[in-house]
């Protein structure tokens, strides 16, 4: 399996005198394996390294048409990546219309919109993949970061998740350390697996990504929910181990203060850190500028679309029930205007350019 190449024990590499030797440390966690050494500096024991995915390779040049490559470019370059949570095709269309450069397929929002259920380990891999296929097809070059929960099982299922997400067009995914009967990260009563099991999940995802023929740039994000269970020190330790195992980005759920976020970012440098903001959740309602000032590289707003949908749809239904008409809730939007948000003009233009006449009048 090609993905295993980056975990093989390296041959001794001569180091130039100008480059100081890095002392070898004991590997932590799940008996972390040794990666192929960087040509720039000696590698610590247990640290994954794939020179093709080094951030410096994504600093220059035009933004790629490939969504995963584009996400790596955004991560390597200045500025925070803002990804609003989307729950369906309508919310995805609205986010794209607003001009966002990255989208976030929230597990909670997807479970709610597709199944009408809470985020308590009810949705399956198939639910998430089907949603991702639709969302990614709307703007194939726009990176979509997708929630992958716990990976939906053991290492084989984690790998299968990576393959299916990548095939669907997802640019990156986050995988967490909750038990299989997981819940939303902003609910109480969470339980987490051992460090070893968490790192096994990360390693399985990395190996699967590196096994994709042609060299995939798919981004692996390690998420820990352990801060509320075992404390911030343990959470940071787990993310350090995840980074050593090959996670491209670190995601600490439920950071409760700006000071803790700043300390976390500092402790995990140079790995980019993702922060999840949910109004009324465990994390304060940081603005994008505030999160960037604290050092976060990605900010996601997981429930921004589905909570807005609940408020809007609830008000519309109550108005219809009370007045017997949808006139006020429509706010002047006729069917054609609605379909324009859904891409009607693109369909009409395609048909005309292809020589069709089906939509000469709409």
Order of alpha helices (4+ residues) and beta strands (2+ residues): alpha-beta-alpha-beta-alpha-alpha-beta-alpha-beta-alpha-beta-alpha-alpha-beta-alpha-beta-alpha-beta-alpha-alpha-alpha-alpha
